[in-house]
Amino acid sequence: MFILKHKPDKIDRYPIDRYNLVIKARIDSWDLSFEKDSIKLEFCYWNRQTDKPNEYRTEEMALVYKTKNSAHYELVLNTNYPTSYLKYFFKSGDDYYDYYGSSKEFIEGNAFEYLYTNNQIFDGEVSWLKDAVFYQIFPERFCNGNRQLDPINVEKWGAKPTSTNFMGGDIVGIIKRLDYLEELGINALYINPIFEANDNHKYDTMNYFKIDPHFGTEDDLKELVKKCHSRGIKVVLDGVFNHCGYSFPLFQKALKDKNSSFRDWFYFKEFELPDGKILDYECVGYYPFMPKFNYSNKEVREYIVRIGKYWIEEYDIDGWRLDVADEVEFQFWYRFREAIKEVKPEAVMIGETWGEQTSMFLENQMDSLMNYIFRDAVISYLAKERISTSQFDERLNSILWIYPKNRVNQLFNLLGTHDTERFMTVVEENERKYVLGLVLLYTFVGIPSLYYGDEFAMLGGNDPDCRKAMVWGETKFDFSKLIRRLVDIRKRYKAIREGSFKTIYCSDKQKVYAFKREYKKEKIYVILNISQFDQTCTLKENGVKEQEYINLLNEEEVIKKEKDDLFVDLPAQSAKILLGSQ
């Protein structure tokens, strides 16, 4: 009738700590009559050293989410002792599922086995991260605070952005806008590169130990960090360690002298660009002005570690967003992590990746990952309406399935960055859809990051158009009040920051989607209607004591439950965030 899939590896089985083991299993069926909700799946186990096999214990697994052809189950097994020497199998009805497949009888020798949870470093959880509300700043375009730092060829603030022009944003400008940022409710800054470089984006680093002179001085950074910390705001810098700039002195030495000891710091070999041009070195993304580092060279590894530690030790930054982290040799990140955590245990590592990189979590390389697959799902469903509500539900739940249970609350969620179209451009200036996107950003599992200017729904295509100068003053759109409300909701309720996630309504016909975030006795319901018509959805919460529900987006609205049903009226393309009260 169905196939059970479970891989005894870090994907389907991993420890949260020495006493708790996460177990996952998936049931697949192509039988259209397959009733996934009716399948009860049990996890059966015993300790091979202390228990008798025929006296195995059982735990019912929870149905986490389902798709058209599959059902996903999960269990957090608490063993009350350092988890070790477990033998186990799965059972559904009269059927047994073990290492070799399914059978009608229990065969001891066919059981899966988990040997031992070592006293490894379970340091993937950064205590402040799950409470973070990030704001991303592209320094050259945020605020010009000191015109004496401007490049000679600086253009007027608000000029059309190009890949080469400058408008004079700097670190002093960020300092001058801290009151504004604090009022917006943010408590963490992610700042794009600020080290000396030729281009406006600063991803072509020349000197990793010097602030770009057009951005200010090392003292300016020290002042920024100190003033941020006094306001409870963390500061995370962009670490561009996969590659350097063409003008990086050690690259120039290697380029000009084939006998240079720095030759092995890079990949010198014939490298063809898409336009047919031939280089004699490898570069990132086919950009000839950004040659790649060779991480098989020990000196390179130690050099980058030294950079990572330096800015934490000397300027007290709170960690790194690591550019194209999935292109760097994975083994290196263990060394980098160990080094910066020795300096500052709560320093964060946020890896850039545009796809799914479960291994970077499971192998304890990163504390957080940029969640572009969340953005992809929101755009496909909300902006482009390419996928159905049930497909959107599958995508959101798959994110929570593929990533470790103890890390999903640290996923770095976003709707736009310096590398993407502006979200208001993506939704074609549909203000109601824009609001729905913001609601999802601030209520889905993980930490939200707002790209500078998105509070004013700035427009812009892909790079460089998404890097316009920040609008200060009168604007066409202003969602700052809504963002402050969403941030306040997030800060007030642990259900949003740390709670579980469960789909509670999903209608392809109505285009209505609802999910519940729950933490202990706290329950919050997020309901979205993306259709162009008013809709009513019925949420069934049997046995729940709450009788009234307050819309946290508009606290004057109270919805009363009728018996076990909660009828929610949703205007076209709107959302409600409900909190139950008795």
Secondary structure, DSSP 8 states (H G I E B T S, - for coil): --EEE--TTTTTEEEEETTEEEEEEEEE---TT--GGG---EEEEEETTTS-GGG-EEEE-EEEEE-SSEEEEEEEEE-SS--EEEEEEEEETTEEEETTEEESS--GGG-EEEEE----------TTGGG--EEEE-GGGT----GGG--TT---TT----SS------HHHHHHTHHHHHHHT--EEEE---EEESSSS--SEEEEEEE-TTT--HHHHHHHHHHHHHTT-EEEEEE--SB--TT-HHHHHHHH-TT-TTGGGB--S-EE-TTS-EESS-BGGG-TTSBBB-TTSHHHHHHHHHHHHHHHHHH---EEEETTGGGS-HHHHHHHHHHHHHH-TT-EEEE--SS--HHHHHTT--SEEEEHHHHHHHIIIIIS--S-HHHHHHHHHHHHHHS-TTTGGG-EEES--TTS--HHHHTTT-HHHHHHHHHHHHHSSSEEEEETTGGGT----STTGGG-----S--S---HHHHHHHHHHHHH-HHHHH-EEEEEEEETTTTEEEEEEEETTEEEEEEEE-SSS-EEEEEE-TT----EEEETTSTT-EEE-BTTEEEEEE-TTEEEEEEEE-
